[in-house]
Amino acid sequence: MKKILISAGIVLLSIAGIGQTTNLAKVESLNGLNLFIKSEPVAKFSSLGMVSMPGLVLNGKPREMIRIASKRARDQYPDADGIIFRSDQFGEVEAIKTITE
């Protein structure tokens, strides 16, 4: 009986693992915002809107553009807990809020 319960437990744990995402990572944050560059969080989130980025920023160095984008996102969307850089040119920045269930 004990072997049956252990086997059933192993099968249930195996089935529970099917379909789970294994592409997880720790993300960096700046100004209290999680930074996603050409990626999205695994957790559900809602879009708060696009962050207004000045044209002159697009010519800066990546570190400077990320700093400016995070500051602008914090100012424009105080409830945001993350930003997604949709392009590698840093011109499309989306402010997001993680949905907690």
N, C-alpha and C positions, 0 to 999 in steps of 0.2 A: 504494500500500500504506500509506503514511504517513497519507494522508487517511482511509482506512478505520479505522485504529487510533485516530486522533483522534476520529472520529465515534463509534466504539464506546465510547470512554472517556466522551464527553459523554453518551451514552445511559445508560450504567451509572451515572454520577453523578446523572443526573436520576431514575432509578428508585430509587436509594438514598435520595433525599430524600423520596420519597412516603411518607406516613404518619408522618413525624416531627412532633413537637410544636413549634410555633413560639411558644407562649405561655410564654415563659421570663422570669424576672425575677431580679434580685439581691434577696435578702431580708435584712432586718435581723436582728441577733442580740443577745442580752442574756444575760449569765451563761453564755456558751458554748452557748446554744441558739438555733437558727434559729426565727424567729417567723412563723407562718402564720395569718393572720386570715381566716376564712371561705374558705380555700384549702388546697391540699395540695401537697407537693413533687412534682415531675415524676419524680424517682427513686423506685424501689421502697423501701418502708419497712414496718416492723412496729410495731404498736401495743404500747406497754409498759403502758398503762393510763390511766385517767382521773385527773387531778390533783385532789386534795381542795381545794376552794375554800370558805372561810367565807362565810356569807351576808352579813356586813357588808361584804365586799369588793365585792360586786355593786353597791353604791351609790356606789362611788368613781369618780374620774375615770379614763378609759381608760389614761393613762400609768401611774398608780398600780396599777391592776388588772393590767396587763401585767408590771410590776415584781414584784408579789407572786406572780403565777402562775409567772413564770420562776424565782423563788427557791424556791417550793414544789415545782415540777417537779424542779429540781436536787436538792433534799433528798430527795424521795420516789423519784426515778428517776435515780440517779447516772449510769447508762449512756445516758441520753437525749441526743440531739443536736438535738432540735427539739421544738416544741410547736405544736399546732394548736388555735386558738380556733374551736370549732365553731359558736358563736352570737355575734351582735353584742352580747350582754349579758355576755360573758366568763365565763359560768357553766359552760360545758362546755369544759374544757381537756384535751386528750389529749397525753400524752407519747409521742414516737416515736423510733425508731432507724432510720437509713437503712441499707438493705441494700447492701453492696458485694459485687460479684461478681468 
